[in-house]
Each structure stands twice: as C-alpha cells, then as structure tokens.
Amino acid sequence: MRTVGKRKKHANVCEIHREDQESSEVPTVCQRELKSNLKKKFQCVFEGIAKAGNPTLLNEIYTELYITEGGTAEVNEEHEVRQIETASRKPTRPETTIRQEDLLKASAGGEEPIRTVMTKGVAGIGKTVLTQKFTLEWAEDKDHQDIQFTFPFTFRELNVLREKKFSLVELVHHFFSETRAAGICRFEKFQVVFIFDGLDECRLPLDFHNNEILTDVTESASVDVLLTNLIRGKLLPSARLWITTRPAAANQIPPECVGMVTEVRGFTDPQKEE
C-alpha cells in the first residue's frame, strides 16, 4: 500500500508540473539548483581516508591527464601491474590524444556527438577525478554548456539499490532531488549526460541478452533493467552516457553499445616533470 501511495503521489507531482515544464523557467531554476549542489559536492577532494583528510580544492590539484582515443571495449588479459608499468611509456606509434573537455564532444564523422563513451584505465590512474572535474566544470559554467543536465552516478551507490524498482525518472529523482522538486518527469527535450563511474565495481547482473526491453522512462523496473536499456539506447536514446572502468571489466558492456573507447594512460612527459 505504501508503495502504491508513493507512486500515486509521484504521478500527481508530475501531472501538476507537466505544463510548467514546457516553459523554460522550470528547467532553468532546476538546473541552477543542480549545479549549485554538484559544485558543493565536487569542488573539494579529501585525500587519504574518505572525508577524513584536509579538504583540497579540486581545481587547485587537478593535473591534465594523458587520454588516448581508440581501442575496444573487449577485455585485456594483460595483468594490471604490467599495464601500470606500460601506461606512461611512449607508444610505438602515434596515438590520437583527447582532452578531458572534448570527451563528450567527439563525434563520428563530425555530426552528432557519440552517444556512449567508455573510458578505461588502471586502478588509481585518475578516472574518478576526471569525471568529477568534468562535472565541476559544467556546474561552474566553465564548459559543456550545451548540456542542460549532468547526472553523475557511481556503480557503488547503484549496487545498494539492486533489490529495488524504479522508473528512470524516479531513479534520477532519488539521487537528484532538485529534479523531483521541479516536477521534471521527462528528459527527452533536454540535453542530458549520465556519468556512470566504476563499472568494475558493478554488482548488478547487466544481462544485456535476457533483460526485458524498456522504452518508457516512467515505467518501473529493476536498476539492472534500467541500466541495460539506457546503455542499449532503448531508454532515453537522446541521452549521452559516459562510463568509466578498469580494463578487465570493460567487456561487461557489448561493444556495439559503445560509440567510442578512450583510455587514461597517466600523464604526458611534460606533466610528469611538473
């Protein structure tokens, strides 16, 4: 009964704000709130034990990473220690490098942006900080202003919800309450980016072959079903996705679902000297 009541209340909130959402004012206010909260969340990093060390401003310590474009989402059998040893060596052939700010601007053939970007990298090389920097630059109006909403998730926090059911809209409302307060119940009309950090920590089945197909953002399903349909482009095909992972877990997502694979290789030689 409690769940039904909650669903009904949720539906009513959506109904009340459906007309308001058509105006630009509601999304703009919601975006401002979201940016403000993401700024508070990501502007400081805590070194050492989580939340225990002295806070340091992310913008002060961030160093540009050496990111290459190319490769596949297939598993690399090479041991991670060996990958760490070779990650910062000069490649034998020229590779296409890509800057952090261009990761989601890249496009196949220079037209529409690639829908799903996967960024691989060994443990501790800076993938999480990379996503935080991207989100912070959006929240501080420094870059990525073609995006109206950025929703950063970690697989670790999604694991906790594996027994629960949500619609995609409810999942967003659960983590980003600003969108619920604004009554935003559909995202097709907005430029939306979902960031999923740490695929290697995912404890959801991600059963791309057997999961039901879901196309309605207001229909409830397990978080696993939501993710597989979002990644396959069945659910909210207009959204852009950025997934980070250690190389060994990359093959959990079918290669045909990934538009571009990038890899964090460490720092370039001039950066290492700094």
C-alpha positions as CSV (number, residue, x, y, z in Angstrom):
1,M,0.0,0.0,0.0
2,R,2.8,2.4,0.9
3,T,4.5,1.8,-2.5
4,V,1.2,2.4,-4.4
5,G,0.6,5.6,-2.4
6,K,4.2,6.7,-3.2
7,R,3.7,6.0,-6.9
8,K,0.4,7.9,-6.9
9,K,1.9,10.9,-5.1
10,H,4.8,10.8,-7.6
11,A,2.4,10.8,-10.6
12,N,0.4,13.7,-9.1
13,V,3.6,15.8,-8.7
14,C,4.4,15.0,-12.4
15,E,0.9,15.9,-13.5
16,I,0.9,19.3,-11.7
17,H,4.2,20.3,-13.3
18,R,3.7,18.9,-16.7
19,E,2.6,22.2,-18.2
20,D,5.2,24.2,-16.3
21,Q,7.9,22.0,-17.7
22,E,7.1,23.3,-21.2
23,S,8.2,26.8,-20.2
24,S,12.0,27.4,-19.9
25,E,11.7,28.8,-16.4
26,V,11.3,25.5,-14.5
27,P,14.3,23.6,-16.1
28,T,16.5,26.8,-15.7
29,V,15.7,27.0,-12.0
30,C,16.2,23.3,-11.5
31,Q,19.5,23.4,-13.5
32,R,20.7,26.3,-11.2
33,E,19.9,24.2,-8.1
34,L,21.6,21.1,-9.5
35,K,24.7,23.0,-10.5
36,S,24.9,24.6,-7.0
37,N,24.6,21.2,-5.3
38,L,27.1,19.5,-7.6
39,K,29.6,22.3,-7.0
40,K,29.4,21.8,-3.3
41,K,29.8,18.0,-3.8
42,F,32.8,18.1,-6.1
43,Q,34.7,21.3,-5.5
44,C,36.7,19.7,-2.7
45,V,38.6,16.4,-2.6
46,F,39.6,14.6,0.5
47,E,43.0,12.9,0.4
48,G,43.6,9.8,2.4
49,I,40.7,8.1,4.1
50,A,37.4,9.3,2.6
51,K,36.2,12.6,4.2
52,A,38.9,12.4,6.9
53,G,41.8,14.3,5.4
54,N,42.0,18.1,4.9
55,P,39.8,19.2,2.0
56,T,41.7,20.4,-1.1
57,L,40.1,22.3,-3.9
58,L,39.9,20.0,-6.9
59,N,40.7,22.9,-9.3
60,E,44.0,23.5,-7.5
61,I,45.3,19.9,-7.6
62,Y,43.9,18.7,-10.9
63,T,46.5,17.8,-13.5
64,E,45.5,17.2,-17.1
65,L,45.6,13.5,-17.9
66,Y,47.0,11.8,-20.9
67,I,43.9,10.3,-22.6
68,T,44.1,8.4,-25.9
69,E,41.2,7.7,-28.2
70,G,40.7,4.2,-29.7
71,G,40.8,0.7,-28.6
72,T,37.9,-1.6,-27.9
73,A,35.6,-2.5,-25.0
74,E,37.0,-6.0,-25.1
75,V,38.8,-7.5,-22.1
76,N,42.6,-7.1,-21.9
77,E,44.2,-10.2,-20.5
78,E,47.4,-8.4,-19.6
79,H,47.8,-8.1,-15.8
80,E,47.0,-4.6,-14.4
81,V,50.5,-4.3,-12.8
82,R,52.0,-4.7,-16.3
83,Q,49.5,-2.2,-17.6
84,I,50.6,0.3,-14.9
85,E,54.2,-0.2,-15.9
86,T,53.5,0.4,-19.6
87,A,50.7,3.0,-19.3
88,S,53.0,6.0,-19.3
89,R,55.6,4.8,-21.7
90,K,55.8,6.4,-25.1
91,P,53.7,4.5,-27.6
92,T,55.4,2.8,-30.6
93,R,53.0,4.5,-33.0
94,P,51.3,7.9,-32.8
95,E,48.0,7.8,-31.0
96,T,45.1,10.2,-31.0
97,T,45.0,12.1,-27.8
98,I,41.8,13.7,-26.5
99,R,41.4,16.4,-23.9
100,Q,39.0,16.0,-20.9
101,E,36.8,18.8,-22.1
102,D,36.4,17.2,-25.5
103,L,35.5,13.7,-24.3
104,L,31.7,14.1,-24.9
105,K,32.1,16.5,-27.8
106,A,33.7,13.9,-30.0
107,S,31.6,12.7,-32.9
108,A,31.8,10.0,-35.6
109,G,32.1,11.9,-38.9
110,G,31.8,15.3,-37.2
111,E,28.0,15.4,-36.9
112,E,26.1,14.2,-33.9
113,P,28.1,13.6,-30.7
114,I,28.8,10.0,-29.9
115,R,26.1,8.7,-27.6
116,T,28.2,6.4,-25.3
117,V,31.9,6.9,-24.4
118,M,33.8,4.4,-22.3
119,T,37.0,5.5,-20.6
120,K,39.3,2.7,-19.4
121,G,42.2,3.0,-17.0
122,V,44.0,1.0,-14.4
123,A,43.2,1.4,-10.7
124,G,44.3,4.8,-9.2
125,I,45.1,6.5,-12.5
126,G,42.5,9.2,-12.1
127,K,39.3,8.1,-13.8
128,T,37.0,9.2,-10.9
129,V,38.7,12.6,-10.5
130,L,38.3,13.0,-14.3
131,T,34.5,12.6,-14.0
132,Q,34.4,15.0,-11.0
133,K,36.4,17.6,-13.0
134,F,34.1,17.3,-15.9
135,T,31.0,17.7,-13.6
136,L,32.5,20.6,-11.8
137,E,33.4,22.5,-15.0
138,W,29.7,22.1,-16.1
139,A,28.4,23.2,-12.6
140,E,30.7,26.2,-12.6
141,D,29.6,27.2,-16.1
142,K,33.1,26.9,-17.5
143,D,32.5,24.2,-20.1
144,H,29.9,21.8,-21.6
145,Q,27.2,24.4,-21.5
146,D,25.4,22.6,-24.4
147,I,24.4,20.1,-21.7
148,Q,21.3,21.0,-19.7
149,F,21.6,18.3,-17.1
150,T,24.6,16.3,-15.9
151,F,23.8,13.3,-13.6
152,P,26.9,11.6,-12.1
153,F,26.4,8.2,-10.6
154,T,28.8,5.6,-9.2
155,F,28.1,1.9,-9.6
156,R,28.9,1.5,-6.0
157,E,25.9,3.6,-5.0
158,L,23.7,1.8,-7.6
159,N,24.6,-1.6,-6.2
160,V,22.8,-0.7,-3.0
161,L,19.5,-0.4,-4.9
162,R,19.7,-3.7,-6.7
163,E,16.7,-5.2,-4.9
164,K,14.5,-2.1,-5.6
165,K,12.4,-1.0,-8.5
166,F,12.4,2.5,-10.0
167,S,11.5,4.1,-13.3
168,L,14.3,6.0,-14.9
169,V,12.7,9.3,-13.8
170,E,12.3,8.0,-10.2
171,L,16.0,6.9,-10.2
172,V,17.0,10.4,-11.2
173,H,14.6,11.9,-8.6
174,H,16.1,9.6,-6.0
175,F,19.6,10.8,-6.5
176,F,18.9,14.4,-7.6
177,S,16.0,15.7,-5.6
178,E,16.1,19.1,-7.4
179,T,14.5,17.4,-10.4
180,R,11.7,16.0,-8.3
181,A,11.1,19.3,-6.6
182,A,10.9,20.9,-10.0
183,G,8.5,18.2,-11.2
184,I,10.7,17.3,-14.2
185,C,9.3,14.0,-15.3
186,R,10.6,13.6,-18.8
187,F,14.1,14.3,-20.2
188,E,13.6,13.8,-24.0
189,K,13.6,17.6,-24.6
190,F,16.8,18.2,-22.8
191,Q,20.5,17.5,-23.5
192,V,21.2,15.1,-20.7
193,V,24.5,13.3,-19.8
194,F,24.6,10.3,-17.4
195,I,28.0,9.5,-15.9
196,F,28.5,6.0,-14.5
197,D,31.8,5.7,-12.7
198,G,33.4,2.4,-11.8
199,L,31.9,-0.3,-13.9
200,D,34.5,-2.7,-12.3
201,E,32.6,-2.2,-9.0
202,C,29.2,-3.1,-10.5
203,R,27.4,-5.9,-8.7
204,L,24.4,-5.8,-10.9
205,P,24.0,-8.7,-13.5
206,L,23.9,-6.3,-16.5
207,D,22.2,-9.1,-18.5
208,F,22.0,-7.4,-21.9
209,H,20.8,-10.6,-23.6
210,N,17.9,-11.6,-21.4
211,N,16.7,-8.4,-19.8
212,E,13.3,-7.2,-20.9
213,I,13.2,-4.2,-23.3
214,L,12.1,-1.0,-21.7
215,T,11.3,2.2,-23.6
216,D,9.2,4.2,-21.2
217,V,11.1,6.4,-18.7
218,T,8.1,6.3,-16.3
219,E,7.8,2.5,-16.2
220,S,9.3,0.8,-13.1
221,A,11.9,-2.0,-13.3
222,S,15.0,-3.1,-11.5
223,V,18.0,-0.9,-11.7
224,D,19.7,-3.6,-13.7
225,V,17.0,-3.4,-16.4
226,L,17.1,0.4,-16.4
227,L,20.8,0.4,-17.0
228,T,20.9,-2.2,-19.7
229,N,18.1,-0.4,-21.6
230,L,19.7,3.0,-21.1
231,I,23.1,1.7,-22.4
232,R,21.5,-0.1,-25.3
233,G,19.7,3.1,-26.3
234,K,16.2,1.7,-25.9
235,L,15.5,4.0,-22.9
236,L,16.0,7.7,-23.5
237,P,18.0,7.4,-26.7
238,S,18.6,11.2,-26.7
239,A,20.8,11.0,-23.6
240,R,24.6,10.8,-23.7
241,L,26.5,8.3,-21.5
242,W,30.0,8.3,-20.1
243,I,31.1,5.0,-18.4
244,T,34.5,4.6,-16.6
245,T,36.0,1.2,-15.9
246,R,39.2,-0.8,-15.2
247,P,40.2,-2.6,-18.4
248,A,39.3,-6.1,-17.1
249,A,35.6,-5.1,-16.6
250,A,35.1,-3.4,-20.0
251,N,33.6,-6.4,-21.7
252,Q,30.5,-6.3,-19.4
253,I,29.1,-4.0,-22.0
254,P,28.6,-5.2,-25.5
255,P,31.0,-3.4,-27.9
256,E,28.1,-2.4,-30.2
257,C,26.7,-0.3,-27.3
258,V,29.8,1.8,-27.1
259,G,30.4,4.5,-29.6
260,M,34.0,5.4,-28.6
261,V,36.6,3.9,-26.2
262,T,39.2,6.1,-24.6
263,E,41.9,5.3,-22.2
264,V,43.6,7.2,-19.4
265,R,47.3,6.5,-19.8
266,G,48.7,8.7,-17.0
267,F,50.5,12.0,-17.6
268,T,52.4,13.2,-20.6
269,D,56.1,13.7,-20.1
270,P,56.0,17.5,-19.5
271,Q,53.3,16.9,-16.9
272,K,55.4,14.3,-15.2
273,E,58.2,16.8,-14.9
274,E,55.9,19.3,-13.2
